[in-house]
Amino acid sequence: MTVARMQVMHGLELPNDARRDIVKYLADTRGLAPEESETQRALIERRLNRIESFDHPIYQEMCARCHTGGRAQLQRRSQGEWEHLVNFHIGQFQTTEYQSMARDRDWFGVALDEIVPWLAETQGLTSEAWEAWQQAEPHEPEGEWQLWGHWPGEGDFYADVSVVAAEGEDAYRVALDGAFTDGRRLDGEGQAVVYTGYEWRARLTLNGRDFKQVLDLSREHPGGRIFDDHDDALGMQVTMLPQEAQAANLVASLPASLKAGERRRLVLLGHGLDKGEIDLGEHVTLRRVVERSAHRLVMDVEADSLLPTGWLPVTVGESSADALLAGYRQVDRLEVSPALGVARIGNDKTPPVSGVFTAAGYTQMGDETLPLGQVPVRWDVAPWDDIAERDEDVKFAGVMDAATGVFSPAGAGPNPQRQYNANSVGNLRVTAAVEGQPEIQDEAQLIVTVQRWNNPPLR
Amino acid sequence: MKRLNLTLAGLLALSAQPLLADAVQDDAAREYLVTMAHPNQLYVIDPEAREVVRTCDVKGDFGPGTLQLSPDERTAYVLHHRWEEAVGIDLTSCEEVFRASGSIDSIRAKSIASLAVSPDGSRLYSVWDRVRLGLDHYEVLEPQLAVYDTASGLDAEPIATFPAPRQVTTMAAAEDGYLYLAGADIYRMDPENGDTEIAIANRNWDRPDFSPPDSLAIWSMGEVTDEFLRPYTVAEHPGEENEAWHWGISRVDLTSGETENKEIAPFEFIIFSMVSDPREQDVFYGVYTQLSKLDSRTREIVKVIDLDHTYYSINTSYDGSRIYLGGASSDIAIYDDDFNDLGRIELPGDMSTATLKVARF
């Protein structure tokens, strides 16, 4: 972002390949260790609708009222450089000290006297973590992996991922070969660069759609997010696992639960799954093995009507798992997330930001609450309050897809059909109801607001 | 008003060249609206005829469009070119008669709506927020009050500068020569020597039952009533059961130098700018998405109407019979003092943060 700022604000002319080299050099030699970026993975992955909290009484109103507080948490500076940053803020964005939560105080003085020393102390230029990380072996991404996640509106998916070296330092070519759990194909390819020995940044095309991908390769199971660069809300948390491993194991199940009486596709992911007996307990019948390899088992299964509520015993050959796949008879509780979402109207120049909601189910087993993962629901929106009803926000603000929980905001700009020529903003109540159990519901608030005009990679 | 012969009065009323008015007695001066709009035009508007009578291109980019008038009201000074220049425009000819940049060499200066003209018209004042642009870092400097001779022409340099408080927005010059600056408090500054004192305490007021006031004041009206007015919102008994929110005003009478600070009505909706009624100084008109009339004698909202869209800047005719609304979008709305809609004047561009001034000449 600093290099981009030099270009945008100060007229630096820099060829793209030189810019990439500079960013790579700076990231590799002056970056953050994995534990230093750990608390801000959500920001790096552009996960929206988060509420931050920090161990400082006024950091949020001083700094994080304009941008995330995480943005500064991803920087390390000496006290003098933190002071430069405060000077830059007033010098570049003159109205900073006139805005709400600034004009009630001597913003510049408070920033220098109270914020800078705290940042210099908690985020000084040098750290033991970074010293140690520079001695560590970088994580090598070349090889065969498998990856899985949930694509909003499309469903659970899995894919084999092949990573091979490409021209350029720490550059790779990526190929994906996979499927959704409903059987539809999922293919993709892309290019990646690894920064700082663990920060994976890729451009991917999945089923013809362009995405970006951020992964932290330092974890045992590298994880991160694939997202639409033009609509950050549309993204999927993913986990990546080497296809080969020393020991057999079961790592994940897609889906995470089976309902009594249900026949469906079940995908188990892990290692050493190509040999031995498959046993899903007495109430789950294996109807067909669709695909079986060392790292993946794709089956059609049927749960009988007597399926008990609780973790189902899952055994494949030598591996077994007792808390991987939940059986349930009904959903007892639904939890919609995010509880408060913000979507943005848009146009060609400033694309809209969707509202993307998910609904996790839970069932009760005695005192224990059993997580079921995402369960099938129907989505709807209603006015959040009397004002939203009077202003017909439901009519103007956009459209909720009843099947997917993805809200598509309306077009931007003054709307002559509305009072005050207001934009097509809205304050909506999002409701999810379990399919077949309409009385089991949860709701969330969705604020549909105006565009953001300033959209750096780290907001 | 001196008696005009009927023929001349009729001619003036019907004149397609209203600025010919300067050929007759001062008392026959007509009232015009003056404002700025995107991309960089200053407009002189006849509110009676509801038409633009003069469009002046002002070199440079828009912003903020803060306006002040010379005492004879024939010259408008505007903060312009991305808040970095003060420009004087002759409203009768569009001629540019003054231009000053706050920036010098590596120091970039911007003014957040701080502009005032001395009562004799010989001095223009601005507070510049300054930053030194180094090769690899910025250094924020102390804001500066710059005093200009309005006869300095198009490359004007300040004839004096003095340190100014941070966070100053609107300002005004009083009859006695003092400057009033709206910042954390309302400051009184002597432009002869830069001596500054608090004229009205706001952030630093000693009112135990009240929160500090909040004010977003970047509209410099007050020429009709010869006062410097800053509205604020405030909580009485904040955090307590009987918490009550009010609109209040800090006000300087620019003729007498008298100051006052008081709550005037309940805070029930946002107001961006406010003026008092020229016929009754305790009646106030406010605008944002509503047009409102507040009476500080009864501390009541007397009347409020929804507008067709948001307006930022409000003013009144000198006789108080008409209310003018501008800023934000591209149309100026005119209402009578009973809030009857008298029509609109469309401009080609948005007025955004520009002031809507009333000039007579």
Chai-1 contact restraints between the chains, C-beta under 6 A:
chainA,res_idxA,chainB,res_idxB,connection_type,confidence,min_distance_angstrom,max_distance_angstrom,comment,restraint_id
A,H84,B,H137,contact,1.0,0.0,6.0,A-B,restraint_1
A,N87,B,Y138,contact,1.0,0.0,6.0,A-B,restraint_2
A,N87,B,E139,contact,1.0,0.0,6.0,A-B,restraint_3
A,N87,B,V140,contact,1.0,0.0,6.0,A-B,restraint_4
A,F88,B,Y138,contact,1.0,0.0,6.0,A-B,restraint_5
A,I90,B,V140,contact,1.0,0.0,6.0,A-B,restraint_6
A,G91,B,V131,contact,1.0,0.0,6.0,A-B,restraint_7
A,G91,B,Y138,contact,1.0,0.0,6.0,A-B,restraint_8
A,G91,B,V140,contact,1.0,0.0,6.0,A-B,restraint_9
A,Q94,B,K110,contact,1.0,0.0,6.0,A-B,restraint_10
A,Q94,B,D129,contact,1.0,0.0,6.0,A-B,restraint_11
A,E97,B,Q167,contact,1.0,0.0,6.0,A-B,restraint_12
A,Y98,B,I112,contact,1.0,0.0,6.0,A-B,restraint_13
A,D104,B,P212,contact,1.0,0.0,6.0,A-B,restraint_14
A,Y420,B,T289,contact,1.0,0.0,6.0,A-B,restraint_15
A,Y420,B,H309,contact,1.0,0.0,6.0,A-B,restraint_16
A,N421,B,H309,contact,1.0,0.0,6.0,A-B,restraint_17
